[in-house]
Amino acid sequence: MMLAWFELCKVNALAKTLTYVQIPNFFTYDSSKKHFKERKQRFCIGRINYGPRKVEDAYYLRVLLGVVQGPESFNDIKTYNGVLYPSYKDACYARGLLENDQEYVDDIVRRSFTCTPADLRQLFVIMLSSDSLTSPEVVWNSTWEMLSADIEFNRRRHLNRPALILSDEDKRELALQEIVKIIKRNGGDFKRFTTMPKPKGMNQDTDNVLVVDETSYNREQLKADHDRDLPKLTTAHSRFGIPINPYEFTTCTMKKGCDLENLVKEAELIIWDEAPMMSRHCFESLDRSLADIMRNTNGKPFGGKFIVFGADFRQVLHVIPGAGRAEIVLSSLNSSYLWKHCKVLKLTKNMRLLSGLLSEEEASDIKDMYYEERHCFESLDRSLADIMRNTNGKPFGGKVIVFGGDFRQNMRLLSGLLSEEEATDIKEFSEWILDVGDGKINEPNDGEAEIDIPDEFLITDQEEPIESISRKIYGDASSLQQIKDQNILSRKSSFVSHKRGC
């Protein structure tokens, strides 16, 4: 019938001046032909079916049908003063048919001086459930700080974390969860309030103090530190304007006469860290740009600027998806025409290994780490497999674990904790590992060579190799019983007096 009314408004001038409620006074509906025709006798009062308040589209459409004259489509009903509104509710609000919710906001603010935040949340739920609010999201955005004023205190007391700090986002989230719980206790459904923000963590375990401790940060302070320090940090791409995908003819995007160009001109030294991870075309692009900026005519690389490249070619090289060894090597810095101008300086001594630079506390910590056993990792592996219900045999229950350290180095080497013979053995082993990494074994070679592993490094016990390693490092079980060092006993006995805890 409404579609027939739209068609009538398109062809009849009188219908254009009438609302839907007034149409039956002047027209009758022919159900067989599904159109209106002019009334010739008698009188009729129009009636519109009831629209429940909870069904917003039906309710507000019913309101508009009593005021909108002569629409030719549903969009015309939602249009006012030439503006098409997204919903019937918005159109009602624009026409002044709905009052704003300022009185409810004022009521919550007034009650906040005498009521607890929990009482205010109960009041807000009453407003929601009674459909008193035209725009509940506006009331929420105006009063959420008062509705969540006790959230941080309650969480601190509940989790026994007096120093717990919640961000504004966390407070809003937890306050929304409390509101949802109150609505559910009263038999309601929060989902029907479509304009209200939805809580994200209803199914998450928010009472796990371990998770809370790991995620409890002062986000405002971290953001302030980020905003303060980020402008000081830069990358080669952003500083020099190197293209994201450089090739053999690209140049940097520095414009003539710009501040960046003047900065580069004034620079006496450029330090570029992790250089092997970049494509050689990045360096060549900068070389061409600096030659142009510095008006270099004598052929010096980088326009005569001194550049220090730092990093280790034994670490991660430039990553090319799907590339082979040859392609990766050819894209590295030492394959560039600039490499012949580079002077290679090698760092051969770790200064922190010197005994004079290690405090007694550092030396003690290093000694403690020496006694860490493989059983620590295996115990964690078994526990995670049980916790994660791991049935596919993945180590550590499928969790990704990054172990830090370098097996080529030993912090105990020069710390004074070893005998001269032990220190010599470990030093020889470290040098042998470094030679393997540098490709100095069985020189000359083309990158591929057979390495003879000394017999003292081999495990000859094929049946029990793990036990053989443990026995070689720690000795047999009887010798362990005779060791009186508390650093060992405290890891194996709960009654030894030591400052370690779980």
Secondary structure as the mmCIF struct_conf table of DSSP 4:
data_model
#
loop_
_struct_conf.conf_type_id
_struct_conf.id
_struct_conf.beg_label_comp_id
_struct_conf.beg_label_asym_id
_struct_conf.beg_label_seq_id
_struct_conf.end_label_comp_id
_struct_conf.end_label_asym_id
_struct_conf.end_label_seq_id
HELX_RH_AL_P HELX_RH_AL_P1 MET A 2 VAL A 11
TURN_TY1_P TURN_TY1_P1 ALA A 13 LEU A 14
HELX_RH_3T_P HELX_RH_3T_P1 ALA A 15 THR A 17
TURN_TY1_P TURN_TY1_P2 TYR A 20 GLN A 22
HELX_RH_AL_P HELX_RH_AL_P2 ILE A 23 PHE A 26
STRN STRN1 PHE A 27 ASP A 30
TURN_TY1_P TURN_TY1_P3 SER A 31 LYS A 34
STRN STRN2 HIS A 35 GLU A 38
BEND BEND1 GLN A 41 ARG A 42
TURN_TY1_P TURN_TY1_P4 ARG A 53 LYS A 54
BEND BEND2 VAL A 55 VAL A 55
HELX_RH_AL_P HELX_RH_AL_P3 GLU A 56 LEU A 65
TURN_TY1_P TURN_TY1_P5 GLY A 66 VAL A 67
BEND BEND3 GLY A 70 GLY A 70
BEND BEND4 GLU A 72 SER A 73
HELX_RH_AL_P HELX_RH_AL_P4 PHE A 74 ILE A 77
TURN_TY1_P TURN_TY1_P6 LYS A 78 LYS A 78
STRN STRN3 THR A 79 TYR A 80
TURN_TY1_P TURN_TY1_P7 ASN A 81 GLY A 82
STRN STRN4 VAL A 83 LEU A 84
BEND BEND5 PRO A 86 SER A 87
HELX_RH_AL_P HELX_RH_AL_P5 TYR A 88 ALA A 94
TURN_TY1_P TURN_TY1_P8 ARG A 95 GLY A 96
BEND BEND6 LEU A 98 LEU A 98
BEND BEND7 ASP A 101 ASP A 101
HELX_RH_AL_P HELX_RH_AL_P6 GLN A 102 ARG A 111
TURN_TY1_P TURN_TY1_P9 SER A 112 THR A 114
BEND BEND8 CYS A 115 CYS A 115
HELX_RH_AL_P HELX_RH_AL_P7 PRO A 117 SER A 129
TURN_TY1_P TURN_TY1_P10 SER A 130 ASP A 131
BEND BEND9 THR A 134 THR A 134
HELX_RH_AL_P HELX_RH_AL_P8 PRO A 136 LEU A 147
TURN_TY1_P TURN_TY1_P11 SER A 148 ASP A 150
HELX_RH_AL_P HELX_RH_AL_P9 ILE A 151 LEU A 159
TURN_TY1_P TURN_TY1_P12 ASN A 160 ASN A 160
TURN_TY1_P TURN_TY1_P13 PRO A 162 ALA A 163
HELX_RH_AL_P HELX_RH_AL_P10 ASP A 168 ARG A 185
TURN_TY1_P TURN_TY1_P14 ASN A 186 GLY A 187
HELX_RH_3T_P HELX_RH_3T_P2 PHE A 190 ARG A 192
TURN_TY1_P TURN_TY1_P15 THR A 194 THR A 195
BEND BEND10 MET A 196 MET A 196
HELX_LH_PP_P HELX_LH_PP_P1 PRO A 197 PRO A 199
BEND BEND11 LYS A 200 LYS A 200
TURN_TY1_P TURN_TY1_P16 MET A 202 ASN A 203
BEND BEND12 GLN A 204 GLN A 204
TURN_TY1_P TURN_TY1_P17 THR A 206 ASP A 207
HELX_RH_AL_P HELX_RH_AL_P11 VAL A 209 THR A 215
HELX_RH_AL_P HELX_RH_AL_P12 ARG A 219 ASP A 229
HELX_RH_3T_P HELX_RH_3T_P3 LEU A 230 LYS A 232
HELX_RH_AL_P HELX_RH_AL_P13 ALA A 236 PHE A 240
TURN_TY1_P TURN_TY1_P18 GLY A 241 GLY A 241
BEND BEND13 ILE A 244 ASN A 245
TURN_TY1_P TURN_TY1_P19 GLU A 248 PHE A 249
HELX_LH_PP_P HELX_LH_PP_P2 MET A 254 LYS A 255
TURN_TY1_P TURN_TY1_P20 LYS A 256 GLY A 257
HELX_RH_AL_P HELX_RH_AL_P14 ASP A 259 GLU A 266
BEND BEND14 GLU A 268 GLU A 268
STRN STRN5 LEU A 269 TRP A 272
BEND BEND15 GLU A 274 GLU A 274
HELX_RH_3T_P HELX_RH_3T_P4 ALA A 275 MET A 277
BEND BEND16 MET A 278 MET A 278
HELX_RH_AL_P HELX_RH_AL_P15 ARG A 280 ILE A 293
TURN_TY1_P TURN_TY1_P21 MET A 294 ARG A 295
BEND BEND17 ASN A 298 ASN A 298
HELX_RH_3T_P HELX_RH_3T_P5 PRO A 301 GLY A 304
STRN STRN6 PHE A 306 PHE A 309
TURN_TY1_P TURN_TY1_P22 PHE A 313 ARG A 314
BEND BEND18 GLN A 315 GLN A 315
TURN_TY1_P TURN_TY1_P23 PRO A 321 GLY A 322
HELX_RH_AL_P HELX_RH_AL_P16 ARG A 325 LEU A 330
TURN_TY1_P TURN_TY1_P24 SER A 331 SER A 331
BEND BEND19 SER A 332 SER A 332
HELX_RH_3T_P HELX_RH_3T_P6 LEU A 333 SER A 335
BEND BEND20 SER A 336 SER A 336
TURN_TY1_P TURN_TY1_P25 TYR A 337 LEU A 338
HELX_RH_3T_P HELX_RH_3T_P7 TRP A 339 HIS A 341
HELX_RH_3T_P HELX_RH_3T_P8 MET A 351 LEU A 353
BEND BEND21 LEU A 354 LEU A 354
HELX_RH_3T_P HELX_RH_3T_P9 SER A 355 LEU A 357
HELX_RH_AL_P HELX_RH_AL_P17 GLU A 360 TYR A 370
TURN_TY1_P TURN_TY1_P26 TYR A 371 TYR A 371
HELX_RH_AL_P HELX_RH_AL_P18 ARG A 374 ILE A 387
TURN_TY1_P TURN_TY1_P27 MET A 388 ARG A 389
BEND BEND22 ASN A 392 ASN A 392
HELX_RH_3T_P HELX_RH_3T_P10 PRO A 395 GLY A 398
TURN_TY1_P TURN_TY1_P28 PHE A 407 ARG A 408
TURN_TY1_P TURN_TY1_P29 MET A 411 GLY A 416
BEND BEND23 LEU A 418 LEU A 418
HELX_RH_AL_P HELX_RH_AL_P19 GLU A 420 ASP A 438
TURN_TY1_P TURN_TY1_P30 GLY A 439 GLY A 439
TURN_TY1_P TURN_TY1_P31 ILE A 441 ASN A 442
BEND BEND24 GLU A 443 PRO A 444
BEND BEND25 ASP A 446 GLY A 447
HELX_RH_3T_P HELX_RH_3T_P11 ASP A 455 PHE A 457
BEND BEND26 LEU A 458 LEU A 458
BEND BEND27 GLN A 462 GLU A 464
HELX_RH_AL_P HELX_RH_AL_P20 PRO A 465 TYR A 474
HELX_RH_AL_P HELX_RH_AL_P21 ALA A 477 GLN A 481
TURN_TY1_P TURN_TY1_P32 GLN A 482 GLN A 482
HELX_RH_AL_P HELX_RH_AL_P22 GLN A 486 LYS A 492
TURN_TY1_P TURN_TY1_P33 SER A 494 PHE A 495
BEND BEND28 VAL A 496 VAL A 496
BEND BEND29 LYS A 499 LYS A 499
#
